[in-house]
Amino acid sequence: MKKYYVILLLILAMVHPLDKALCQESNSGLKGRITISGAWALYPMAVKWAEEFQKVYPGIKIDVSAGGAGKGMADCLAKVVDLGMVSREINPEEIKKGAWAVAVVIDAVVATANSNNPRLASLLSTGITKKSFSDIFMSGTINTWGELINKEDKSTLNVYTRSDSCGAAETWAKYLGGKQEDLIGIGVYGDPGVAEAVKKDLLGIGYNNINFAYDLNSQKQIDGIAVLPIDINSNGKIDKDENFYDNVRTITSAIADGKYPSPPARELYFVSNGRPENNLVRLFLRWAITDGQKFVAENGYMKVSDQTVYEDLDKIGND
């Protein structure tokens, strides 16, 4: 199947002569400005893409700001920005309003705790089941750390969730069988906010996008943060094929191989109100899903599939 899509991409390159177009456009003195806002999950990648794209097209300036997937969707539909960053599925109501989306990378949401939590060693060994996560974040029927590992420990679980409309919360809630508004806990703004809250609270538990749980320089989990493993088969222990949280490479490989559940693994999108009319925006989108993909792995994301690239290029069109 993969070979089939590679062949399709080669055919598409003939129909959409992307490399030739990019070469011609890079010497054409293009000038303009592209504005992007939205999901924290996509923000680091968008910033990197903006930097690299502007090296090729110095006359095109790109402004990127974070604020959550909800803001990204609202901004693009209101045409306040050219592109919104959205880290969840696009719902039918948004499509009716004109939402036009292109999948650009894949990442995931992970559960996080304080790295000095006294019960951490046991949790890393046993993992936490989907049901237990639901009992923590949805129903509140588990509210002490001892309940997670069948120990006499009355230490309260201090649950942190997102206060802003965002893809991380929506994706985490979907994994647990609900929606963002069903999640309970202390509301904190943004990915950095949740990460910081958990780092400061010995008994805290939350969830973050990968790029806010791992340090891309060291490839390890961020100091003060511990990623909690999911006991996927609910057998009371983390088996060898469930043990992939140590560093960026192992977690992203697990996501790419389908070992990590989906959700909370998901595609991230650039969204606009209808197909972008600005040819510079379309140029940037084509670049992001072709040449821009070479920067994806080093920034803690996974590439979209060849099939997705093929479909996205056809959707964007070639000017």
C-alpha positions in Angstrom: 0.0 0.0 0.0 2.9 2.4 0.9 4.5 1.7 -2.5 1.2 2.6 -4.1 1.1 6.0 -2.5 4.7 6.7 -3.4 3.8 6.1 -7.0 0.8 8.4 -6.6 3.0 11.1 -5.2 5.3 10.8 -8.2 2.4 11.1 -10.5 1.1 14.1 -8.6 4.5 15.7 -8.9 4.0 15.6 -12.7 0.5 17.1 -12.4 1.5 19.5 -9.6 5.2 20.4 -10.5 5.9 21.5 -6.9 9.6 21.4 -7.0 9.7 23.5 -10.1 7.2 25.9 -8.8 9.1 26.4 -5.5 12.3 27.0 -7.4 10.7 29.6 -9.7 8.9 31.3 -6.8 12.0 31.4 -4.6 13.6 33.7 -7.2 10.6 35.9 -7.9 11.0 38.3 -5.0 7.7 37.4 -3.4 6.7 39.7 -0.6 3.8 39.5 1.9 2.7 38.5 5.3 1.0 35.3 6.7 -0.7 35.3 10.1 -1.2 32.1 12.1 -2.8 31.5 15.5 -4.2 28.7 17.6 -3.2 25.4 19.2 -0.3 25.1 21.6 0.3 21.6 20.2 1.2 22.9 16.8 2.8 26.1 17.9 6.4 24.9 18.2 6.3 23.3 14.7 4.7 26.3 13.2 7.4 28.6 14.6 10.1 26.3 13.2 8.4 26.1 9.8 8.1 29.9 9.8 11.8 30.3 10.4 12.8 27.8 7.7 10.3 29.1 5.2 11.5 32.6 5.6 15.0 31.5 4.8 13.8 30.4 1.4 11.4 33.3 1.0 12.8 36.2 3.0 10.2 38.6 1.6 7.4 36.7 3.2 6.9 37.4 6.9 5.0 34.9 9.1 3.6 35.8 12.5 2.7 32.9 14.7 0.9 33.1 18.0 -0.5 30.5 20.4 -3.8 30.6 22.3 -5.5 27.2 22.0 -7.3 25.3 19.2 -10.5 27.1 20.0 -8.9 30.5 19.4 -7.3 29.2 16.2 -10.6 28.0 14.8 -12.4 31.2 15.8 -9.7 33.5 14.4 -9.6 31.7 11.0 -13.3 31.5 10.6 -13.6 35.2 11.4 -10.7 35.8 9.0 -8.7 37.5 11.7 -5.7 35.3 10.6 -4.8 33.5 7.5 -4.5 30.1 9.2 -5.7 28.7 12.5 -3.8 25.9 14.2 -6.2 23.2 15.4 -5.2 20.1 17.3 -8.4 18.0 17.2 -10.9 16.8 14.6 -12.8 19.5 12.7 -16.5 19.1 13.6 -19.4 19.3 11.1 -20.7 22.6 12.5 -17.3 24.2 11.8 -17.2 22.8 8.3 -20.6 24.3 7.6 -19.2 27.6 8.6 -16.5 27.3 6.1 -13.6 25.5 7.9 -11.2 24.1 5.3 -8.4 21.9 6.9 -5.1 20.5 5.9 -3.4 17.8 8.1 0.2 18.7 8.6 1.7 16.6 11.4 0.8 13.9 14.0 1.4 14.1 17.7 -0.3 13.0 21.0 -1.4 13.9 24.4 0.2 12.2 27.4 -0.7 12.1 31.1 1.7 13.9 33.4 2.7 13.9 37.1 5.3 15.4 39.3 8.6 13.5 38.9 9.1 13.6 42.7 5.7 12.0 43.4 6.3 9.4 46.2 4.2 6.8 44.4 5.8 7.3 41.0 7.9 4.1 40.9 4.8 2.0 41.5 2.9 3.9 38.8 5.6 3.5 36.3 5.6 -0.3 36.9 1.8 -0.8 37.0 0.7 2.0 34.6 -2.8 3.5 34.7 -5.7 2.0 32.8 -8.1 3.9 30.6 -10.9 3.3 33.2 -8.8 4.7 36.0 -7.9 7.8 34.0 -11.6 8.2 33.4 -12.3 7.8 37.1 -9.8 10.6 37.8 -10.6 13.1 35.1 -14.3 12.4 34.4 -16.2 11.0 37.3 -13.9 11.9 40.2 -14.4 8.5 41.8 -10.7 8.0 42.2 -9.3 10.9 44.2 -6.3 9.6 46.1 -3.0 8.3 44.8 -3.3 5.1 46.9 -6.4 4.1 45.1 -4.4 3.8 41.9 -2.0 1.2 43.3 -4.1 -0.4 46.0 -2.1 1.1 48.8 -3.2 2.7 52.0 -2.3 6.2 50.9 -4.7 9.0 51.4 -2.7 11.6 49.5 -5.1 13.6 47.4 -4.9 13.6 43.6 -4.7 17.2 42.6 -6.2 17.1 39.1 -5.3 19.8 36.6 -7.1 20.4 33.3 -7.2 23.1 30.7 -9.3 26.3 31.2 -9.1 27.3 27.5 -10.9 25.7 24.6 -8.2 23.4 23.2 -7.4 20.3 21.2 -5.4 18.7 24.1 -8.4 18.7 26.4 -10.8 17.6 23.7 -8.5 14.8 22.6 -7.9 13.6 26.1 -11.6 13.7 26.9 -12.5 11.8 23.7 -10.0 9.1 24.7 -11.9 8.8 28.0 -15.3 8.8 26.3 -16.4 12.4 26.7 -15.9 16.1 25.7 -13.7 18.8 27.1 -16.5 20.2 29.3 -16.8 16.8 31.0 -13.2 17.0 32.4 -12.9 17.9 36.0 -10.1 19.5 37.9 -8.4 22.9 38.4 -8.6 24.8 35.2 -5.2 26.2 34.0 -4.5 28.2 30.8 -2.4 26.6 28.1 0.0 23.7 27.8 2.8 25.6 29.6 0.4 26.4 32.5 -0.6 22.8 33.1 3.0 21.6 32.9 4.1 24.3 35.4 1.2 23.5 37.7 2.2 19.8 37.8 5.9 20.6 38.3 5.0 22.7 41.4 2.6 20.2 42.9 4.0 17.0 44.3 0.6 15.4 44.1 -0.5 16.9 40.8 -1.7 15.1 37.7 -2.5 16.6 34.3 -2.1 16.0 30.6 0.1 17.7 28.0 1.0 17.7 24.4 4.3 15.9 23.8 6.3 19.0 23.2 5.4 20.3 26.6 6.3 17.0 28.4 9.6 16.3 26.7 12.7 18.4 26.2 13.8 18.3 22.5 17.4 19.2 23.3 17.9 16.3 25.8 15.2 14.2 24.2 14.2 13.3 27.8 11.1 14.2 29.9 11.2 17.8 31.1 12.7 18.2 34.5 10.0 18.0 37.2 7.6 16.2 34.8 7.0 12.4 34.6 4.9 11.0 31.8 2.5 8.4 33.2 2.3 5.2 31.1 -1.1 3.8 30.0 -1.8 0.1 30.9 -3.3 -0.5 27.5 -4.3 -4.1 28.0 -5.4 -3.5 31.6 -3.3 -6.4 33.0 -1.9 -4.4 36.0 1.6 -3.9 34.6 3.5 -2.1 31.9 4.5 -4.8 29.5 7.6 -4.5 27.3 5.5 -3.4 24.2 3.8 -0.7 26.4 7.1 0.7 27.7 7.9 3.5 25.3 7.8 6.8 27.3 11.5 7.2 28.1 12.4 9.8 25.4 11.0 11.6 22.4 12.3 9.0 20.0 10.6 6.1 21.7 7.2 7.8 22.2 7.0 9.1 18.7 8.0 5.7 17.3 5.3 4.1 19.3 2.7 6.6 18.0 3.9 6.1 14.4 3.7 2.3 14.8 0.2 2.5 16.3 1.2 1.2 19.7 0.0 4.4 21.5 -3.8 4.7 21.4 -5.6 7.0 19.0 -6.9 9.2 20.5 -4.9 10.5 22.3 -2.6 10.3 19.3 -4.1 12.6 16.6 -3.5 14.7 13.5 -2.9 18.4 13.7 -4.3 20.9 11.2 -3.9 24.2 9.6 -7.4 25.6 9.0 -8.7 28.5 7.0 -12.1 29.9 6.1 -12.4 28.2 2.7 -9.5 27.4 0.5 -7.0 30.2 1.0 -7.3 32.9 -1.6 -3.8 34.2 -0.9 -1.3 32.4 -3.1 1.4 32.9 -0.5 -0.6 31.0 2.1 -1.1 28.2 -0.4 2.6 28.2 -1.2 3.4 27.9 2.5 1.0 25.0 3.0 2.5 23.1 0.0 6.0 23.7 1.4 4.9 22.6 5.0 3.7 19.2 3.8 6.6 18.6 1.4 10.0 20.2 2.2 8.8 21.2 5.6 8.3 17.6 6.7 12.1 17.2 7.0 11.9 19.3 10.2 9.1 17.3 11.8 11.0 14.4 13.6 13.6 16.7 15.2 10.8 18.8 16.7 9.0 15.9 18.3 6.3 15.2 15.8 5.5 12.5 13.3 5.0 13.0 9.5 1.6 12.6 8.0 1.2 9.7 5.7 2.0 9.7 2.0 -1.7 9.3 1.3 -2.5 12.4 3.4 0.2 14.4 1.5 -1.2 13.3 -1.8 -4.7 14.3 -0.8 -3.6 17.6 0.8 -1.6 18.7 -2.3 -4.5 18.0 -4.5 -6.8 19.9 -2.2 -4.5 22.9 -2.0 -3.8 23.0 -5.7 -0.8 24.2 -7.6 -0.8 27.8 -8.8 
